[in-house]
Each structure stands twice: as structure tokens, then as C-alpha cells.
Amino acid sequence: MEQIQQPQEGITLWQKVKIILGTALAIFIIILIVQNWNTIELNLVFRTFSTPLPVIILICLVTGYIWGTFSAYRKNRRRNNERMNNN
């Protein structure tokens, strides 16, 4: 008779590392935002905006996160399609 492996309880070492690094990054970002609460002028091609620096920082962070998530999704999707085609 085959034994079915049960999922492991708890979290793996890699998951712990990701949690610690994510928390450290979040704390760093919060400190960066609090220390740089200045209003800056953002010069675009046709217009100049006056906005707090944390808004720009958050827009950049969110854009980078979305871009990275989308890129990883496409890479994994392409890899899965190649595996399906090879079988």
C-alpha cells in the first residue's frame, strides 16, 4: 500500500527568511517615508506638480511590485506551457 504524505505543519526556513526580510523592508520603508515628509515639485513634460515625497515613494514601490509580480507570473506561465508541450 502507498503511503500518502501529509503536508508539513508549520512554516519552512525559507518562509521564515521571507517573513523576516519582508518585515525589515517594511520597517525601512516606513522610516524612509517618515523622515522625508517634504513637499517637492515634480516636473513632468507639460506640467509641474507639488506633492509630498512619500506619495512619490509609494507610487514607485507599488509600480515596482506590480511590475515584478506580473513578470514573475509571465515567466512561470511560459515555463508551465513549455512543460505541458514537452509532455
C-alpha positions as CSV (number, residue, x, y, z in Angstrom):
1,M,0.0,0.0,0.0
2,E,1.2,3.5,-0.8
3,Q,1.6,6.0,1.9
4,I,0.2,9.4,1.3
5,Q,2.5,12.2,2.6
6,Q,0.7,14.6,4.8
7,P,1.5,18.3,4.5
8,Q,4.1,19.6,6.9
9,E,2.9,21.5,9.9
10,G,4.4,25.0,10.5
11,I,6.5,27.1,8.1
12,T,9.7,26.3,6.4
13,L,13.0,28.0,6.9
14,W,12.7,29.8,3.5
15,Q,9.2,31.1,4.5
16,K,10.7,32.4,7.8
17,V,13.5,34.2,5.9
18,K,11.0,35.8,3.6
19,I,8.9,37.0,6.5
20,I,11.9,38.5,8.3
21,L,13.2,40.2,5.1
22,G,9.7,41.5,4.3
23,T,9.3,42.9,7.8
24,A,12.7,44.5,7.7
25,L,12.0,46.1,4.3
26,A,8.6,47.4,5.5
27,I,10.2,49.0,8.6
28,F,12.9,50.5,6.4
29,I,10.2,52.0,4.0
30,I,8.2,53.4,6.9
31,I,11.3,55.1,8.4
32,L,12.2,56.4,4.9
33,I,8.7,57.9,4.5
34,V,8.5,59.4,7.9
35,Q,12.0,61.0,7.7
36,N,11.3,62.5,4.2
37,W,7.9,64.2,4.7
38,N,8.7,67.1,2.5
39,T,6.8,68.6,-0.4
40,I,8.6,68.5,-3.6
41,E,8.0,69.9,-7.1
42,L,7.7,67.1,-9.7
43,N,8.4,68.5,-13.2
44,L,6.8,66.5,-15.9
45,V,6.9,67.3,-19.6
46,F,3.8,69.6,-19.7
47,R,3.1,70.3,-16.1
48,T,4.7,70.8,-12.7
49,F,3.1,69.1,-9.6
50,S,3.7,69.9,-6.0
51,T,3.3,66.7,-4.0
52,P,4.7,65.1,-0.8
53,L,7.7,62.9,-1.3
54,P,6.1,59.9,0.4
55,V,3.4,59.8,-2.3
56,I,6.1,59.5,-5.0
57,I,7.9,56.8,-3.0
58,L,4.7,54.8,-2.6
59,I,3.8,55.2,-6.2
60,C,7.2,53.9,-7.2
61,L,7.0,51.0,-4.7
62,V,3.6,49.9,-5.9
63,T,4.5,50.2,-9.5
64,G,7.7,48.1,-9.0
65,Y,5.7,45.5,-7.0
66,I,3.1,45.2,-9.7
67,W,5.7,45.0,-12.5
68,G,7.7,42.3,-10.6
69,T,4.6,40.3,-9.9
70,F,3.4,40.4,-13.4
71,S,6.9,39.5,-14.8
72,A,7.1,36.5,-12.4
73,Y,3.6,35.4,-13.4
74,R,4.5,35.6,-17.1
75,K,7.8,33.7,-16.6
76,N,6.0,30.9,-14.6
77,R,3.2,30.7,-17.1
78,R,5.7,30.4,-20.0
79,R,7.6,27.7,-18.1
80,N,4.4,25.7,-17.4
81,N,3.4,26.0,-21.1
82,E,6.8,24.6,-22.1
83,R,6.5,21.7,-19.7
84,M,3.0,20.9,-21.0
85,N,4.2,21.0,-24.6
86,N,7.2,18.7,-23.8
87,N,4.9,16.0,-22.3
